[in-house]
Amino acid sequence: MPRTIRARLLLLMMTVLLPAIAAALIVVSRTYQGERDAVQRNQRDSARAVAQVIDRELARRVELARAMATARIVSDALGDDGPDPQYFHAWASRLVGDMGGWVELHSATHELVNTLRPASSPPRPHGTEPFVLYSEPALLPLARGPDGVLQVRVVQPVARAGHGLLNLVIAVPPEVLQRVIDHQNLPANWVGAVIDNGLQVVARHPGGVAYAGRQVTGDMRERLPRENEGAFESVTLDGAPVLGYFSKTPQGWTYLAASPRANAIGSVPVAVVQMAAGALLLLAAAALAALWVGRGIARAAVSLQGAALSLQAGEPVSLHRTGIAEFDEVGHTLTNAARALGHARDHLERQVADAVARTRLAEQRVSQGQRIAALGRLTGGVAHDFNNLLGIISNSAHLIERHAHTPALQMPVAATLRAVEAGSHLSQQLLRFGGRQPVRPHP
């Protein structure tokens, strides 16, 4: 398929510029990928660091619960009289201190002490639901306690002879872990979330503890039980697409950090963006220039085409200068060729006219000769027939002359013979004119 001049100029321009533009795009791509990797590393480092903080916070409470369970005051609680509520309340409150949360001590039937309530509060029965005495330490996922308050419970059994008789509980509200996230000073559009071992949100940025108790999204429910850490692409509980990284603690808790997908892909430096924009502008300017130059060349080519058609039709060729040397040379050649062809055509027309005139004259001469030949044939035929008649008359006159002795007949017979001789002479001339006898000219 033939290509236009514009297409060829664009192709030439692309051949020259595309390698440079490709190199610029490679730089942009590598810069973009580097920025994206940096964002992912930042998310990974943040997830690992905060996961360690969460692990440390939970471990402190687990260790505290274990230490409290071995204390003498708790051992005394195994006696028949039970613990001194006011002393235990003060002691437990002092140990928990600024860590946040409260301490509970449960028997199989009653809540013996709860530092959330006044120290003078009497033991409170558990109610109709069966109460579980744990035989092993446990870190329970977020749930609502007897008072309807969301809490994470660190359970340490208090046993005698291998049998659990009491549960020492350190309850941790979501606000304690929310402070861990708030200290990270995450960007407003980033997402940070603490996920418990029941795959529930305990604390979150943004939104705070308002999200506490909500299950994570379905794709994360599939990944978190199987993997300890990794990058992910998901949709938040608010429906926003994000890219992020999660890291799991030894207790099975998880912290994830994510940013909106548009931000997580990384930002390209301004200089690189300017270089890419400049390359695109250069490509656009080159394309416009190629189209403009191609338009001028196309106009020149169209004018040459018109000149060629005029030359083909035998019309005069008149071309204006196009400003393109090659086209002007071709146009000059076409103009000269048209002029030469015009002169040749005029000369040929004159020769043809002369030939036609000569042909017509020859035709007239031939026609006249044909008429003369026809007249000669007619004359010869008439002379031949007339000569035959004269022969009969001459023979008859000679016979009369031999047998007629009357003087009166001698003169008419002599006149008849003279007439016959004159007619014979005339028929001989007619026969010569008709081409039936050789011509012997004589004076």
Disulfide bonds with the S-S distance in Angstrom:
none
